[in-house]
Amino acid sequence: MFDFHGKVALVTGGSRGIGRAIAIRLAEYGADVVVNYVRHRKDAENTVAAIEERGRRCLAIKANVANEKDTARMFSGIKEEFSRLDFLVSNAASGVLKPFMELTNRHWNWAMDINARALLNLSQHAVEMMDEGGRIMAVSSLGAVRAVPNYTVVGASKAALESLVRHMAVELGPRGITVNTISAGVVDTDALKKFPNRDEIIGTSLERTPLGRLTTPDDVADLALFLCSDLAAMIHGQVVVVDGGYAIQG
């Protein structure tokens, strides 16, 4: 069920944090991996090295997934190197953290482009390489359905992402391609350091999580591994939450 030898995965934002954990986890179970990054070249190289140490092939490609030309170029490289794609994990994310009244159209477009529209472009290219079916996953957050301070445009873009997943699932199901959202709880990555109230977020999460700890990148990677497996063959168009129970307490 977890033998992915002969499979190829693309993980966007795969050089650090959750993306890195997912890329390495899939490689541990036999998949060759394409790691996408846009700024952190050294981190991408380190991730490639970690995957190659596990005996798998890995290709790092610099591309801004909010840019259609970059995305097209990235897929040309994937086709040249592997000629197929089985798993797409749309994990790259960005956005400004500001109060509602300080937001501009530029902030809105930036968040929507990289957090939501990128999945559309990535998936259109990926589907053309998924001749034997496949798995598409988008990484979201609880901010898609909850109001989080300073998270307005990011939360709205994540909500759009989750809606897009549902619509894609209807169209891609007949092709044997499942599409799901992974919604992670509070994960202490570099992204969380950008929040001005980081310590408060972590403290509140620890208090309200029944399992008593923060979600880790490896927890998210384990869910991605499951969704890539045959065990998840009938999980489709869903938002699957990994948060230790944080969200159930209102």
LOZA-345055 format. One record per residue (C-alpha): chain; residue in three letters; z negated, y, x negated. Coordinates in nm, 2 decimals. Example, Ala and Ser with C-alpha at 12.3 -4.5 7.8 and 13.67 -1.06 7.14 Angstrom:
+---+-----+--------+--------+--------+
| c |   r |     c3 |     c2 |     c1 |
+---+-----+--------+--------+--------+
| A | Ala |  -0.78 |  -0.45 |  -1.23 |
| A | Ser |  -0.71 |  -0.11 |  -1.37 |
+---+-----+--------+--------+--------+
//
This chain:
+---+-----+--------+--------+--------+
| c |   r |     c3 |     c2 |     c1 |
+---+-----+--------+--------+--------+
| A | Met |   0.00 |   0.00 |   0.00 |
| A | Phe |  -0.06 |   0.23 |  -0.29 |
| A | Asp |   0.22 |   0.12 |  -0.53 |
| A | Phe |   0.45 |   0.41 |  -0.57 |
| A | His |   0.65 |   0.28 |  -0.86 |
| A | Gly |   1.01 |   0.39 |  -0.82 |
| A | Lys |   0.91 |   0.69 |  -0.61 |
| A | Val |   0.94 |   1.06 |  -0.70 |
| A | Ala |   0.71 |   1.34 |  -0.59 |
| A | Leu |   0.75 |   1.72 |  -0.61 |
| A | Val |   0.42 |   1.91 |  -0.60 |
| A | Thr |   0.46 |   2.29 |  -0.59 |
| A | Gly |   0.18 |   2.49 |  -0.75 |
| A | Gly |   0.12 |   2.17 |  -0.94 |
| A | Ser |  -0.01 |   2.31 |  -1.27 |
| A | Arg |  -0.37 |   2.38 |  -1.16 |
| A | Gly |  -0.64 |   2.31 |  -0.90 |
| A | Ile |  -0.55 |   2.11 |  -0.59 |
| A | Gly |  -0.18 |   2.08 |  -0.69 |
| A | Arg |  -0.27 |   1.93 |  -1.03 |
| A | Ala |  -0.51 |   1.68 |  -0.88 |
| A | Ile |  -0.25 |   1.56 |  -0.63 |
| A | Ala |   0.02 |   1.53 |  -0.90 |
| A | Ile |  -0.21 |   1.33 |  -1.12 |
| A | Arg |  -0.33 |   1.11 |  -0.84 |
| A | Leu |   0.03 |   1.02 |  -0.73 |
| A | Ala |   0.11 |   0.94 |  -1.09 |
| A | Glu |  -0.19 |   0.71 |  -1.12 |
| A | Tyr |  -0.03 |   0.50 |  -0.85 |
| A | Gly |   0.31 |   0.48 |  -1.01 |
| A | Ala |   0.50 |   0.79 |  -0.89 |
| A | Asp |   0.71 |   1.00 |  -1.12 |
| A | Val |   0.63 |   1.37 |  -1.06 |
| A | Val |   0.79 |   1.71 |  -1.07 |
| A | Val |   0.54 |   1.98 |  -1.13 |
| A | Asn |   0.64 |   2.32 |  -1.01 |
| A | Tyr |   0.47 |   2.63 |  -1.14 |
| A | Val |   0.55 |   3.00 |  -1.16 |
| A | Arg |   0.32 |   3.17 |  -1.42 |
| A | His |   0.08 |   2.92 |  -1.59 |
| A | Arg |   0.31 |   2.74 |  -1.83 |
| A | Lys |   0.04 |   2.61 |  -2.05 |
| A | Asp |  -0.14 |   2.46 |  -1.75 |
| A | Ala |   0.18 |   2.30 |  -1.64 |
| A | Glu |   0.23 |   2.15 |  -1.99 |
| A | Asn |  -0.12 |   2.01 |  -1.98 |
| A | Thr |  -0.05 |   1.85 |  -1.64 |
| A | Val |   0.27 |   1.70 |  -1.77 |
| A | Ala |   0.08 |   1.56 |  -2.06 |
| A | Ala |  -0.19 |   1.41 |  -1.83 |
| A | Ile |   0.08 |   1.24 |  -1.62 |
| A | Glu |   0.27 |   1.11 |  -1.92 |
| A | Glu |  -0.05 |   0.96 |  -2.06 |
| A | Arg |  -0.06 |   0.75 |  -1.74 |
| A | Gly |   0.28 |   0.61 |  -1.82 |
| A | Arg |   0.49 |   0.81 |  -1.57 |
| A | Arg |   0.77 |   1.05 |  -1.61 |
| A | Cys |   0.70 |   1.42 |  -1.54 |
| A | Leu |   0.92 |   1.72 |  -1.52 |
| A | Ala |   0.78 |   2.08 |  -1.51 |
| A | Ile |   1.00 |   2.34 |  -1.35 |
| A | Lys |   0.93 |   2.71 |  -1.33 |
| A | Ala |   1.03 |   2.85 |  -1.00 |
| A | Asn |   0.91 |   3.10 |  -0.74 |
| A | Val |   0.93 |   2.89 |  -0.42 |
| A | Ala |   0.94 |   3.22 |  -0.22 |
| A | Asn |   1.28 |   3.28 |  -0.38 |
| A | Glu |   1.57 |   3.08 |  -0.23 |
| A | Lys |   1.78 |   3.09 |  -0.56 |
| A | Asp |   1.48 |   2.97 |  -0.76 |
| A | Thr |   1.43 |   2.69 |  -0.51 |
| A | Ala |   1.79 |   2.58 |  -0.52 |
| A | Arg |   1.79 |   2.58 |  -0.90 |
| A | Met |   1.47 |   2.37 |  -0.90 |
| A | Phe |   1.63 |   2.11 |  -0.68 |
| A | Ser |   1.94 |   2.10 |  -0.89 |
| A | Gly |   1.71 |   2.01 |  -1.18 |
| A | Ile |   1.54 |   1.74 |  -0.98 |
| A | Lys |   1.87 |   1.58 |  -0.87 |
| A | Glu |   1.99 |   1.58 |  -1.23 |
| A | Glu |   1.67 |   1.42 |  -1.36 |
| A | Phe |   1.58 |   1.18 |  -1.08 |
| A | Ser |   1.85 |   1.17 |  -0.81 |
| A | Arg |   1.60 |   1.11 |  -0.54 |
| A | Leu |   1.28 |   1.25 |  -0.38 |
| A | Asp |   1.02 |   1.06 |  -0.18 |
| A | Phe |   0.72 |   1.29 |  -0.15 |
| A | Leu |   0.71 |   1.67 |  -0.11 |
| A | Val |   0.38 |   1.85 |  -0.14 |
| A | Ser |   0.41 |   2.22 |  -0.05 |
| A | Asn |   0.09 |   2.35 |  -0.22 |
| A | Ala |   0.19 |   2.68 |  -0.39 |
| A | Ala |   0.02 |   2.97 |  -0.21 |
| A | Ser |  -0.06 |   3.33 |  -0.26 |
| A | Gly |  -0.15 |   3.64 |  -0.07 |
| A | Val |  -0.36 |   3.96 |  -0.08 |
| A | Leu |  -0.72 |   3.96 |   0.02 |
| A | Lys |  -0.79 |   4.29 |   0.19 |
| A | Pro |  -0.94 |   4.42 |   0.52 |
| A | Phe |  -0.70 |   4.44 |   0.81 |
| A | Met |  -0.68 |   4.82 |   0.80 |
| A | Glu |  -0.56 |   4.82 |   0.44 |
| A | Leu |  -0.27 |   4.57 |   0.49 |
| A | Thr |   0.09 |   4.68 |   0.45 |
| A | Asn |   0.42 |   4.52 |   0.55 |
| A | Arg |   0.47 |   4.42 |   0.19 |
| A | His |   0.14 |   4.22 |   0.20 |
| A | Trp |   0.25 |   4.05 |   0.52 |
| A | Asn |   0.60 |   3.95 |   0.39 |
| A | Trp |   0.46 |   3.83 |   0.06 |
| A | Ala |   0.21 |   3.60 |   0.22 |
| A | Met |   0.45 |   3.47 |   0.49 |
| A | Asp |   0.73 |   3.41 |   0.23 |
| A | Ile |   0.53 |   3.20 |  -0.01 |
| A | Asn |   0.28 |   3.03 |   0.23 |
| A | Ala |   0.51 |   2.95 |   0.52 |
| A | Arg |   0.88 |   3.02 |   0.47 |
| A | Ala |   0.88 |   2.83 |   0.14 |
| A | Leu |   0.81 |   2.51 |   0.32 |
| A | Leu |   1.12 |   2.56 |   0.53 |
| A | Asn |   1.34 |   2.61 |   0.22 |
| A | Leu |   1.18 |   2.33 |   0.02 |
| A | Ser |   1.20 |   2.08 |   0.30 |
| A | Gln |   1.57 |   2.16 |   0.38 |
| A | His |   1.65 |   2.07 |   0.01 |
| A | Ala |   1.41 |   1.78 |   0.00 |
| A | Val |   1.54 |   1.61 |   0.32 |
| A | Glu |   1.89 |   1.58 |   0.16 |
| A | Met |   1.73 |   1.37 |  -0.12 |
| A | Met |   1.52 |   1.15 |   0.12 |
| A | Asp |   1.78 |   0.89 |   0.21 |
| A | Glu |   1.52 |   0.62 |   0.25 |
| A | Gly |   1.27 |   0.83 |   0.45 |
| A | Gly |   0.99 |   1.02 |   0.29 |
| A | Arg |   0.67 |   1.22 |   0.32 |
| A | Ile |   0.63 |   1.60 |   0.35 |
| A | Met |   0.28 |   1.75 |   0.33 |
| A | Ala |   0.18 |   2.12 |   0.34 |
| A | Val |  -0.16 |   2.23 |   0.21 |
| A | Ser |  -0.33 |   2.47 |   0.45 |
| A | Ser |  -0.69 |   2.59 |   0.50 |
| A | Leu |  -0.95 |   2.64 |   0.77 |
| A | Gly |  -0.85 |   3.01 |   0.77 |
| A | Ala |  -0.55 |   2.91 |   0.98 |
| A | Val |  -0.77 |   2.87 |   1.28 |
| A | Arg |  -1.09 |   3.06 |   1.19 |
| A | Ala |  -1.14 |   3.43 |   1.11 |
| A | Val |  -1.24 |   3.47 |   0.74 |
| A | Pro |  -1.33 |   3.81 |   0.59 |
| A | Asn |  -1.03 |   3.96 |   0.40 |
| A | Tyr |  -0.81 |   3.66 |   0.48 |
| A | Thr |  -0.60 |   3.82 |   0.76 |
| A | Val |  -0.25 |   3.78 |   0.63 |
| A | Val |  -0.32 |   3.46 |   0.44 |
| A | Gly |  -0.48 |   3.31 |   0.75 |
| A | Ala |  -0.18 |   3.42 |   0.97 |
| A | Ser |   0.06 |   3.27 |   0.72 |
| A | Lys |  -0.13 |   2.94 |   0.71 |
| A | Ala |  -0.12 |   2.93 |   1.09 |
| A | Ala |   0.26 |   2.98 |   1.08 |
| A | Leu |   0.27 |   2.70 |   0.82 |
| A | Glu |   0.09 |   2.46 |   1.05 |
| A | Ser |   0.32 |   2.54 |   1.34 |
| A | Leu |   0.62 |   2.49 |   1.13 |
| A | Val |   0.49 |   2.14 |   1.04 |
| A | Arg |   0.48 |   2.04 |   1.40 |
| A | His |   0.83 |   2.16 |   1.47 |
| A | Met |   0.96 |   1.99 |   1.16 |
| A | Ala |   0.79 |   1.66 |   1.26 |
| A | Val |   0.98 |   1.65 |   1.59 |
| A | Glu |   1.32 |   1.68 |   1.41 |
| A | Leu |   1.25 |   1.48 |   1.10 |
| A | Gly |   1.07 |   1.18 |   1.26 |
| A | Pro |   1.40 |   1.01 |   1.35 |
| A | Arg |   1.50 |   1.02 |   0.98 |
| A | Gly |   1.19 |   0.83 |   0.89 |
| A | Ile |   1.03 |   1.13 |   0.73 |
| A | Thr |   0.67 |   1.21 |   0.83 |
| A | Val |   0.54 |   1.57 |   0.81 |
| A | Asn |   0.17 |   1.66 |   0.81 |
| A | Thr |  -0.07 |   1.94 |   0.71 |
| A | Ile |  -0.36 |   1.89 |   0.48 |
| A | Ser |  -0.63 |   2.14 |   0.57 |
| A | Ala |  -0.89 |   2.17 |   0.30 |
| A | Gly |  -1.24 |   2.31 |   0.33 |
| A | Val |  -1.40 |   2.53 |   0.06 |
| A | Val |  -1.27 |   2.41 |  -0.28 |
| A | Asp |  -1.40 |   2.59 |  -0.59 |
| A | Thr |  -1.08 |   2.65 |  -0.77 |
| A | Asp |  -0.94 |   2.95 |  -0.95 |
| A | Ala |  -0.80 |   3.08 |  -0.62 |
| A | Leu |  -1.16 |   3.11 |  -0.48 |
| A | Lys |  -1.25 |   3.33 |  -0.77 |
| A | Lys |  -1.03 |   3.60 |  -0.62 |
| A | Phe |  -1.25 |   3.63 |  -0.32 |
| A | Pro |  -1.50 |   3.93 |  -0.35 |
| A | Asn |  -1.76 |   3.73 |  -0.16 |
| A | Arg |  -1.70 |   3.40 |  -0.35 |
| A | Asp |  -2.07 |   3.32 |  -0.40 |
| A | Glu |  -2.15 |   3.38 |  -0.03 |
| A | Ile |  -1.86 |   3.15 |   0.08 |
| A | Ile |  -1.98 |   2.88 |  -0.15 |
| A | Gly |  -2.35 |   2.92 |  -0.04 |
| A | Thr |  -2.25 |   2.91 |   0.33 |
| A | Ser |  -2.03 |   2.61 |   0.29 |
| A | Leu |  -2.30 |   2.41 |   0.11 |
| A | Glu |  -2.55 |   2.50 |   0.39 |
| A | Arg |  -2.31 |   2.40 |   0.67 |
| A | Thr |  -2.14 |   2.09 |   0.53 |
| A | Pro |  -2.31 |   1.78 |   0.66 |
| A | Leu |  -2.21 |   1.58 |   0.35 |
| A | Gly |  -2.39 |   1.84 |   0.14 |
| A | Arg |  -2.13 |   1.94 |  -0.12 |
| A | Leu |  -1.81 |   2.13 |  -0.16 |
| A | Thr |  -1.47 |   1.97 |  -0.12 |
| A | Thr |  -1.31 |   1.90 |  -0.46 |
| A | Pro |  -0.94 |   1.89 |  -0.56 |
| A | Asp |  -0.98 |   1.51 |  -0.60 |
| A | Asp |  -1.09 |   1.48 |  -0.24 |
| A | Val |  -0.77 |   1.66 |  -0.13 |
| A | Ala |  -0.57 |   1.44 |  -0.37 |
| A | Asp |  -0.71 |   1.13 |  -0.21 |
| A | Leu |  -0.60 |   1.24 |   0.13 |
| A | Ala |  -0.25 |   1.32 |  -0.01 |
| A | Leu |  -0.24 |   0.97 |  -0.16 |
| A | Phe |  -0.33 |   0.82 |   0.18 |
| A | Leu |  -0.06 |   1.02 |   0.36 |
| A | Cys |   0.20 |   0.90 |   0.11 |
| A | Ser |   0.11 |   0.54 |   0.17 |
| A | Asp |   0.23 |   0.29 |   0.44 |
| A | Leu |  -0.12 |   0.30 |   0.59 |
| A | Ala |  -0.03 |   0.65 |   0.72 |
| A | Ala |   0.31 |   0.55 |   0.86 |
| A | Met |   0.22 |   0.67 |   1.22 |
| A | Ile |   0.03 |   0.99 |   1.12 |
| A | His |   0.29 |   1.25 |   1.20 |
| A | Gly |   0.28 |   1.62 |   1.29 |
| A | Gln |  -0.09 |   1.64 |   1.24 |
| A | Val |  -0.34 |   1.87 |   1.07 |
| A | Val |  -0.57 |   1.64 |   0.88 |
| A | Val |  -0.89 |   1.81 |   0.77 |
| A | Val |  -1.08 |   1.72 |   0.45 |
| A | Asp |  -1.40 |   1.93 |   0.44 |
| A | Gly |  -1.71 |   1.71 |   0.45 |
| A | Gly |  -1.77 |   1.80 |   0.82 |
| A | Tyr |  -1.79 |   2.18 |   0.76 |
| A | Ala |  -1.55 |   2.27 |   1.05 |
| A | Ile |  -1.73 |   2.07 |   1.32 |
| A | Gln |  -2.03 |   2.31 |   1.32 |
| A | Gly |  -1.86 |   2.59 |   1.49 |
+---+-----+--------+--------+--------+
//
